[in-house]
Structure formats: C-alpha cells, structure tokens
Amino acid sequence: MKPQSSDRTGILIVRLWIEGNAREDFRARITQTLDSASPEQAMATAANPEDVYAVVKTWVETFVNPN
C-alpha cells in the first residue's frame, strides 16, 4: 500500500467579466479550496479589482499558514 503524500494543493479560480462597457460593470466570481483532496469549496464575488486582490491575498495567506 502506498503511503499518502503530505503534499497539499490549493485551487483558486477567478472568473472575470464586464457587463456592459464601463468599469462599474466589472464582475468576478472566485471559487476556492485550500486542499484539492477535500470537496469543501468557498465562493466569493467581487465588483472591483481591489476586492479580487483582497480575496486572493487572504486565500494565499491562509494556504501558506493554515491554523
């Protein structure tokens, strides 16, 4: 029997789109999991690039330092 690896793989998918032609019409859906072996997913939405950056930053920090 092969021992289970201690490697962890996180997945973050960012889907971006514009509804119309204005910056105010920016939308994002962010699907994330901290461990691809787990079925747990979290979903976030954003209406501006700064919110996307904040979600990604938090996700990376949590992945690197899971408590």
C-alpha positions as CSV (number, residue, x, y, z in Angstrom):
1,M,0.0,0.0,0.0
2,K,1.4,3.4,-1.0
3,P,1.5,5.9,1.9
4,Q,-0.5,9.1,1.4
5,S,1.5,12.2,0.4
6,S,1.7,15.1,2.7
7,D,1.7,17.5,-0.3
8,R,-1.3,19.8,-0.4
9,T,-2.7,21.5,-3.5
10,G,-5.0,24.5,-3.3
11,I,-7.1,25.7,-6.2
12,L,-8.3,29.2,-6.8
13,I,-10.4,30.0,-9.9
14,V,-11.1,33.6,-10.8
15,R,-13.8,34.3,-13.4
16,L,-13.9,37.9,-14.6
17,W,-16.4,39.6,-16.9
18,I,-17.7,43.0,-17.8
19,E,-21.5,43.5,-18.0
20,G,-21.6,46.4,-20.5
21,N,-18.7,48.7,-21.2
22,A,-18.0,50.6,-18.0
23,R,-15.6,49.8,-15.2
24,E,-18.6,49.9,-12.9
25,D,-19.9,46.8,-14.7
26,F,-16.8,44.7,-13.6
27,R,-17.8,41.4,-12.0
28,A,-15.8,38.5,-10.6
29,R,-16.7,35.1,-9.1
30,I,-13.9,33.4,-7.1
31,T,-14.1,29.7,-6.4
32,Q,-11.5,28.4,-3.9
33,T,-10.4,25.4,-2.0
34,L,-7.4,25.1,0.3
35,D,-7.0,21.4,-0.4
36,S,-7.9,19.7,-3.7
37,A,-8.3,16.4,-1.9
38,S,-11.3,17.9,0.1
39,P,-14.6,18.6,-1.5
40,E,-15.0,21.8,0.5
41,Q,-15.2,24.9,-1.6
42,A,-15.9,28.5,-0.9
43,M,-17.3,31.1,-3.3
44,A,-16.8,34.8,-3.3
45,T,-17.9,37.6,-5.6
46,A,-16.4,41.0,-6.3
47,A,-17.4,44.1,-8.2
48,N,-14.0,45.7,-8.4
49,P,-10.4,44.6,-8.9
50,E,-9.4,45.6,-5.4
51,D,-11.9,43.2,-3.9
52,V,-10.5,40.4,-6.1
53,Y,-6.9,41.2,-4.9
54,A,-8.1,41.1,-1.2
55,V,-9.8,37.7,-1.7
56,V,-6.7,36.3,-3.4
57,K,-4.3,37.7,-0.8
58,T,-6.4,36.2,2.0
59,W,-6.6,32.8,0.3
60,V,-2.8,32.7,-0.3
61,E,-2.1,33.7,3.3
62,T,-4.5,31.1,4.6
63,F,-3.0,28.4,2.4
64,V,0.6,29.2,3.5
65,N,-0.3,29.4,7.2
66,P,-3.2,27.0,7.9
67,N,-4.2,27.2,11.5
